[in-house]
């Protein structure tokens, strides 16, 4: 009789995905080992990691959120975020307001093993269809002259963009994105040497980040730096047999969105969810898992993550295209007019779309196992009803006062839209009926052109043309 095989996970690499998975396994008393080729877990390579709500809520459940927050002295690290044009001038700023790049060999080993044991399991043409639109100089600097701590700058420009972020201990994390002359695929994607990096820096040395700080000044204060091509891909298959890949090896977005590491953490959380479901179905143990059971766990993980991974890659690509002025007319309208006029709330609403659909989390609780005690929610509802009881006798008086909706916050944009709204609404309620009659005759005539526009704007052939822009109408 064969002896039972104890469950153990071998993690290749002590990066973001590897360490997140290790902490997750340890949280549930599952055995693992981390293999790391560097002499230390956090060597001075790579760039930075952007922490967003979808990743932080996973780290919060692992007990890592508070220690990370303490790295910044327990305060919010960014006091202001700026969007700047190609000359370093501010086009938009938002008060009170990234990334993990690493070439991984695990996918290459997994693919080679799959092609040997099960020819056809992996699409042989897929590696040659992976696109590369941009290259990126990224790194860590410290003590940059003229840099204001606590700020983040997003630079826009024709064929390039920048993301420069403040960090703890007087560090500055930079990303300089440059569009390639033509899109490269597969083996045609270039890999850059230190000589290539020196030439890149020389060409972009004087590019302004702010009016007083240039890219060259930041680079000159570097601790580490790299020039790398930026692949953008979500692979069709993330696993083979007992091997599964996470992070850039499975889903690699452009780093401008800061979602690479956060996506890796989401994948780790989904794997753990699948492992726990399997453990529960097997009577509380994971010993002697068959290949079929492990592949089932991996398939659950990929199925739960792939659609969202594709969406994140697309979002990052679109964001990069916008900031690099791939379509100059659209970028000019959005970056120089729409964004400054719309206010901070609209930008936060746009960015939050990448966070809210992340792996579902279980709220962190204190003294209550697994489930949040909902009795307090009922008490809160009862107290709120009593404290905020509406004065129904006064409702009739509300109609005597003007109500203004600030769609874009307290900005000039709201004032402009309210002006147009008032121009149409006031004559209808005016005591003089003549103005109202003229307006009631005019407004229905807008129905036909608006319907025609709505139909034309929805045609596939009109996408990315002025007809598809609601702003014009």
Long-range contacts (C-beta under 8 A, 24 or more apart in sequence): 4-287, 4-288, 5-287, 5-288, 5-289, 6-31, 6-287, 7-31, 7-285, 7-286, 7-287, 7-289, 8-32, 8-33, 9-33, 10-35, 11-35, 12-106, 13-102, 13-104, 13-106, 14-38, 14-41, 15-100, 15-102, 15-247, 15-264, 16-49, 16-100, 16-247, 16-261, 16-264, 16-265, 17-246, 17-247, 17-261, 17-264, 17-265, 17-267, 17-268, 20-58, 20-59, 20-62, 20-264, 20-265, 20-268, 20-269, 21-246, 21-268, 21-271, 21-272, 23-62, 23-64, 24-62, 24-268, 24-269, 24-271, 24-272, 25-272, 27-61, 27-62, 28-272, 28-275, 28-276, 30-275, 30-286, 44-140, 44-223, 44-224, 45-224, 45-226, 46-100, 46-101, 46-102, 46-138, 46-224, 46-226, 47-99, 47-100, 47-101, 47-138, 47-139, 47-140, 47-173, 47-174, 47-175, 47-226, 47-255, 48-98, 48-99, 48-100, 48-140, 48-165, 48-167, 48-173, 49-98, 49-99, 49-100, 49-261, 50-98, 50-99, 50-165, 50-258, 50-259, 50-261, 50-262, 51-262, 52-258, 52-259, 52-262, 52-354, 52-355, 53-352, 53-355, 53-356, 53-358, 54-259, 54-262, 54-265, 54-266, 54-354, 54-355, 54-356, 54-357, 54-358, 54-359, 55-261, 55-262, 55-265, 55-266, 55-358, 57-358, 57-361, 58-265, 58-266, 58-268, 58-269, 58-359, 58-361, 59-265, 60-361, 60-364, 61-361, 61-362, 61-364, 71-168, 72-168, 73-168, 77-150, 77-166, 77-167, 77-168, 78-150, 78-151, 78-152, 78-165, 78-166, 79-150, 79-151, 80-150, 80-151, 80-152, 81-151, 81-152, 81-153, 81-154, 82-151, 82-152, 82-153, 82-154, 82-210, 83-153, 83-154, 83-156, 83-335, 83-339, 84-153, 84-154, 84-155, 84-156, 84-208, 84-209, 84-210, 85-155, 85-156, 85-157, 85-335, 85-336, 86-155, 86-156, 86-157, 86-158, 86-160, 87-208, 87-211, 88-155, 88-208, 88-209, 88-210, 88-211, 89-211, 91-156, 91-335, 91-336, 91-339, 91-340, 92-335, 92-339, 92-340, 94-344, 94-347, 95-344, 97-152, 98-163, 98-165, 98-173, 98-175, 98-255, 98-256, 98-257, 98-258, 99-138, 99-173, 99-175, 99-255, 99-258, 99-260, 99-261, 100-247, 100-248, 100-255, 100-260, 100-261, 100-264, 101-136, 101-138, 101-226, 101-228, 101-248, 101-255, 101-260, 102-247, 102-248, 103-228, 103-248, 104-245, 104-247, 104-248, 104-249, 106-243, 106-245, 106-249, 107-235, 107-245, 107-249, 107-250, 109-243, 110-239, 110-240, 110-243, 110-245, 111-240, 113-240, 113-241, 113-243, 114-240, 114-241, 117-241, 118-240, 121-237, 121-240, 122-237, 122-240, 123-236, 123-237, 126-235, 126-236, 127-186, 127-187, 128-185, 128-186, 128-187, 129-185, 129-186, 130-185, 130-186, 130-189, 130-231, 130-232, 130-233, 131-183, 131-184, 131-185, 131-231, 131-232, 131-233, 132-180, 132-183, 132-184, 132-185, 132-189, 132-229, 132-230, 132-231, 132-232, 133-179, 133-180, 133-183, 133-230, 133-232, 133-254, 133-317, 133-320, 134-177, 134-178, 134-179, 134-180, 134-229, 134-230, 134-254, 134-320, 134-324, 135-177, 135-178, 135-180, 135-190, 135-192, 135-200, 135-227, 135-228, 135-229, 135-230, 136-175, 136-176, 136-177, 136-178, 136-227, 136-228, 136-229, 136-230, 136-255, 137-174, 137-175, 137-176, 137-178, 137-197, 137-200, 137-201, 137-204, 137-219, 137-225, 137-226, 137-227, 138-173, 138-174, 138-175, 138-176, 138-225, 138-226, 138-228, 138-255, 139-173, 139-174, 139-219, 139-222, 139-223, 139-224, 139-225, 139-226, 140-167, 140-171, 140-172, 140-173, 140-222, 140-223, 140-224, 140-225, 141-171, 141-172, 141-173, 141-174, 141-218, 141-219, 141-221, 141-222, 141-223, 142-169, 142-170, 142-171, 142-172, 142-221, 142-223, 143-170, 143-221, 144-172, 144-213, 144-217, 144-218, 144-221, 145-213, 145-217, 145-221, 146-210, 146-212, 146-213, 146-217, 147-172, 147-213, 147-218, 153-209, 153-210, 154-323, 155-207, 155-208, 155-209, 155-323, 156-323, 156-324, 156-325, 156-331, 156-335, 157-207, 157-324, 157-325, 158-324, 158-325, 158-328, 159-324, 159-325, 160-204, 160-207, 160-324, 161-256, 161-320, 161-323, 161-324, 162-207, 162-209, 162-215, 163-255, 163-256, 164-209, 164-218, 171-223, 172-218, 172-221, 174-209, 174-215, 174-218, 174-219, 175-255, 175-256, 176-204, 176-207, 176-215, 177-230, 177-254, 177-256, 177-320, 177-323, 177-324, 178-204, 179-324, 179-326, 180-229, 184-229, 189-229, 189-231, 190-229, 191-228, 191-229, 192-227, 192-228, 192-229, 196-227, 197-225, 197-226, 197-227, 200-227, 230-254, 230-255, 232-313, 232-316, 232-317, 233-313, 234-306, 234-309, 234-310, 234-313, 237-302, 238-298, 238-301, 238-302, 238-306, 239-295, 239-298, 239-299, 239-301, 239-302, 241-291, 241-294, 241-295, 242-291, 242-294, 244-271, 244-298, 244-301, 246-271, 250-302, 250-309, 251-305, 251-306, 251-309, 251-310, 251-312, 251-313, 252-313, 253-312, 253-313, 253-315, 253-316, 253-317, 254-313, 254-316, 254-317, 254-319, 254-320, 255-316, 256-316, 256-319, 256-320, 256-323, 257-312, 257-315, 257-316, 257-319, 257-354, 259-312, 259-315, 259-316, 259-354, 262-358, 263-305, 263-308, 263-309, 263-312, 266-305, 266-308, 266-358, 266-359, 267-301, 267-305, 269-359, 269-361, 270-300, 270-301, 270-304, 270-305, 270-359, 271-297, 271-298, 271-301, 273-304, 273-359, 274-298, 274-300, 274-301, 274-304, 304-359, 305-359, 308-357, 308-358, 311-357, 312-354, 315-353, 315-354, 327-464, 330-464, 333-469, 333-471, 338-471, 341-408, 341-411, 341-412, 341-413, 342-408, 342-411, 342-413, 343-408, 343-409, 343-410, 343-411, 343-413, 343-414, 344-409, 345-408, 345-409, 346-408
